[in-house]
Amino acid sequence: MHGELMKDIKIGCFGDVVGSAGRAIFQKHIAKLKAEYQLDGIIVNGENSCATGRGISTKNVHFFQHHDVDMITSGNHIFQNKDIYTYLDTKKDLIRPANFPSTAPGTGALTFTTQSGITIGVINIQGRVFMRELLSCPFKSAESLIPYLQQKTNCIFVDIHAETTAEKMGVAHFLDGKVSCVFGTHTHVQTADERILPGGTAFITDLGMAGSLNGMLGMKKEQVIQNFISQMPTKFEVDTHLPLVLCGIVVTVDAVTGRAKAIERIRIVDNDITVMVEENKR
């Protein structure tokens, strides 16, 4: 690595973007955040960004591209929209959990290059505790991909899309010193435990979400509550009511060693924003 490349880099990581509300607040604030923190790269979990709040479409991917997102991670809803299958197989900025079967569309690890020429590796895995899919071990899946990425870079970020704090923490400690950052997604609730682990890996249990603050995980709360009470199938819809919240982290990494030097939690609440209401087709 030469001269100007031997420096610290800053990567912004943002949690599950839910429907039009999540996209609206992301669109409003991301350029300002990129300038304010001098971000070298942006990683977003986008698997809930479509109109239904479950899945992602090629149109949603183009939205993120337009707003300078370098890599989109996902989770259990990645295959909700079939129009994304071909994209997963042919493009290099959207990944699915690496511990899905190898026959599934897409891949679980890719790289992107910052404008300053630094390569960033990104791994996506999904937890197994309280999750429906019968997946291979997320610990071993991530570990197996690290040597491949280390041929290209020491700066590696891991999205563990999982239900329980224990499984996310377990992955982080298992990978401590081997990757730059492990962040959790899926629960849509930002945790206040951001830290740098002893081996030099930045960690937060969950990034949180982008969506309606007073809904439930970005969905209309009345429908979710009714589902709990009745135990009957209920159609969930994206909540577009204000205020909206945008959550994530900014991680500072030594570009040479890949060790994290700082992690800062981001949480923006916005009560002055216009949200487009989309038809919720299922």
N, C-alpha and C positions, 0 to 999 in steps of 0.2 A: 504494500500500500504506500502510495507516494504522497509527500508533502501535504497538500491541502486536504487529502482524504483522512489524514491522521487526526481526527477530532471527535468531539462528542456529537451524537446525533439525537434528535428528539422525534419520537413517534407518538402520534395520538391514536388511542384505541377507544372506540365508542360502542356502547352496548346495543342490544337488540332494538332496531328501528322498527316501530310498529305502525304500519299503514300510512295513510296520508298525513296524520297528525305527526308521526315521527319524522316523516320526510320533510314536513313543513318547518319544524324547529331545527332540524339538521341543516336545511338549506339556508335558513336565516342566519345561523351563527357560525357555520364551519369556516367560512373565509376569514372572519374576524379572529377566530381561535387559531387558525393556521398562521396568521400574521402576528398575533400577540405572542404566541409561544415559539414562533419561528420553526414550525414543524417541518421535518424532512420527509415525513411519510404519514399516511393515514390508513388505519385498518378499521373496518366496520363490520359488525355482525348484521347481515341484511336479510336473514331468512324469514323475517316477519314483515317485510316492507311492502308487500302487495296489498291490494284493496281489502282482502279478507283478514289481514293480520296474520296469515299463515301461508308461508311460501314466498318466493321471489320470482319475478318475471324478467325477461330480457329488457323490458322497458324500465324496470326498476334498476337493473344493472347500469343501464345508460344514464339514469339519473345520478347514480353515485359516481360514475366516470366524469360526468359534467362538473361535479363538485370536488374533483381532485382526490377521490379515494383511490388508493393504490391496490388494496386487497380486500375482498369481501369474504368473510367467513360465514359459517352456517351451522346447522344442527339437524334436529329431528324433523323439521318441516321442509328441508331442502328439496325434496322430490314431490312436493304438493302440486306444483304446476309443471305439466309435462313439457311445456315450451322451453324449459330451462335445460332439458337433458342434453340436447345437442351443444348448447353453449358450454356446459360443463366439460364436455369432451374436447372442445376445440379452442377454447379461450384460456387465458392465463391470469385472470384476475378474480376468479371465483372458485372457492374450494368447498368440499363437503368433508364430513368427518372421515379421517383416514381409516378408522376401524370398521367402517361399513364393508361389506363384501367387495372384493376386487372387481366383480362383475358389474357393480353399480356405476352409473355415469360419473365421470370426473375423477379427481384425485384429491388427496388429503394434505398435500404439501406443495407449495410453489414459492417462487421468489419474485421480488420486484427490485428495481434499482432507483435510488433517489436521484434527484437532479444533480447532486454533488458526486454521483458515481458510486455510492455505497450500496451493496447488495444486502437486502433484508430477506430472511427466510421466514415463512409462516407455516405453522402446522395447525390443523384443525382436528380435534378428537371429540368424541361424545362419551359421556358417562354411561354406566350401566345400572346404577342403583335407582330404582323407581322409574326407569325409562323403559319404553315398550319394546324397542328393537333388540334382537338377539345379536349383539355385536362382539367382536373380538376385544381383547384386553386393551383399554385406552393407554395404560401405562406402557406396555410393551410396544404398542403401535407407534406412540410418540418416540420412544427410545430408538426404535429401529430406523426412523427417518432422520435422526440427528446426524449420523455419519455422512449421509448423502448430502445434507445441506451444508455441513461443515467443510465440504470440498469447495463450496462457493462463498461461505461467509461464517463468521462467528456470531453474527447478530441474528438471533432466532426468537420469534414470538410464537406462543402457543395459546390457542383458544380452546379451553376445556368446557364444552357445552354440556352441563350436567345439573342434576337436581339438588344434590346434597353438598353441604359445605365440606364434609369430611372427605368425600371423593375428590373434590377440587383441591383441597389442601394437600391430600395425599399425593396427587399428581405433581403439585408444585414442589413439595419436598423431595420427591423422587427425582425430579429433573433439575433441582437446585445445583447451580454450577455448570450445568450442561447447556442451558439456554438463557437468553437475556431476560425474558419475561413470560410469566404464565398468568393469564387472566381468565376468569370464569364468566360465562354467559348462561342464558336460559331462564333464570328465575326472575329477571327484569327488575330486581330490587338491588340498588347499589349498596354494597357493604362498606364499612368504615375501617377496614383492616389493611389498607394498602401499606406495604413495607418491602424492604429488600432483605431477602433471606441470607443466611450466613455465607452461602456459596456465591452470592452475587447476582441472584435471580430476583427481579422485581415480581411482586405478586399482589393480586387482589382477588378475593373470593368471587365477587360478581361486579361487573362494570355498571350494571343498571340498565336503563332503557332510554329510548327517545319516544315520547308519546304523551298521552293525557295523564297528568299527575293524579287526578282524583277518580280515575277509572280503576279497574283492577287489572294490572299488568298490561295496560294499554287498551283493554276491552271495556265495553259498557258493563258497569258493576251489577246492574239489576239482573242481567241475564246470567251472569256468573253465580250470583247469590241464589237465583231460582234453581239453577242446576244443582247447587249444593243441597238445597232444601228438598227438591223433588226427586233427585237422583234420576231424572229423565233426560233424554237427549235434548239439548238446547242449542239453538243457533247463536253463536257469539258474534258480535259486531264491534268494529273498531270504534273507540270513543274519541270524538273530536272536540270535546268540551275543553275550555281553558280552565286553569293554566296548563301549559305543556312543560315537560321537563326533558332536558338533554343531559345524559350522564356518560362519563368516560374517565380516562386517565391520560396523562402525558408522562412518558418514560424517557429519561435521559440515559443513553448507553454509550460506553466507550466503543467507538467504531472499530478499534483494532482487536481488543480482547473480547468484546461482546458482553462484558460485565455491566450490569445496571449501576448507575451512579445516583439516580433520584427517581422517585415516582410521586406524582401529584394527582389527586382526585379532582375531577371536574364535575360540577353540577350547576346547571342553569335552569332557572324557572322563569317562564315567559308568559305573561298574561295579556300580551298585546300582539297578537299574531292572527293571520287569516289562514284557515284550514279548508281545503277543498274536500267536500264530502263526496266519496266515491260510492257507486253502487256495489253492494256486497253480494257478489254472486258466488254460489258454491255448487 
